[in-house]
Amino acid sequence: MGTALIALVLLAVTGAALGVIIGLAGKFFAVKTDPRIEQVTEMLPGANCGGCGRAGCADFAKALCAGEAAPAACPASSPEAVEQIAAFLGISAGGGEKKVAVVLCGGDKTHAGQAAHYNGVSDCVSASLIGGGAKGCTFGCLGLASCVRACPFNAIELVNGLAIVHNEICTGCGNCVDKCPRKLIKLVPKTSEVHVYCSSPEKGPTKKKVCSAACIGCRKCAKNAEEGQVEMQGFLARVNYNNPPSAGLVEATGCPTGCLRTPEEHYRQETATQEVA
């Protein structure tokens, strides 16, 4: 009995000593956390899209509380949520023009010719690695929906083999930009009224052989726009999004291939083409 009692006493003393040591160590090495982080995280949309440049909403909340970011840097937050966070933290909301994604290609199944039949993995990156994909235009949308699957907000739709962004849903998080192997997707100001839906730098006759909706470099849009609104990059017209033209440029130009469109007209035409096809 004596030996057993001694063992129990030693065990109790050792346990108590270890508990004290662990408690002191926990207190000594404890990392202080800002209690506001959890509250700010709850104010954020929770999409974890990475559009703010952080690992997720919790990481962004940490940066906000540390004064390393502005609430407006979250592309998925509503203006009301941004103001709420700014008021809670007592900081400026920050700002900048709201951006959305645009797929600069009009080469749908009706207008773009096929160079081969692709029967591999339904992924744009995989298809681009096999002979550059099935389309005759090696600069156009591959139409295998990699960007559609990458969008956490369901803002991209595949219409007639062409990815189209819905501006009213897009938050400008940029996930789709990274997924496109052709680099066709750009983040542009949401107020932009006109786009050139083509990204091929080839000469006009070469483009026309593979896509009837390509920009042929006729310069009509550049001539009809105000100075600096449309720039020619070789044989490709590009909208200057720092000085964008109004929607009236589409009618004034009368683009011979129809690659100069407003986002609304682009969607209408593509859905109409799909219905007929």
Secondary structure by P-SEA (a helix, b strand, c coil): caaaaaaaaaaaaaaaaaaaaaaaaaaaabbbbccaaaaaaaacccccccccccccaaaaaaaaaaccccccccccccaaaaaaaaaaaccccccccbbbbbcccccccccbbbcccccccccaaaaaaccccccccccccccccccccccccccccccccbbbbccccccccccccccccccccccccccccccccccccccaaaaaaccccccccccccccccccccccccccbbbbcccccccccccccccccccccccaaaaaaaaaaaaaac
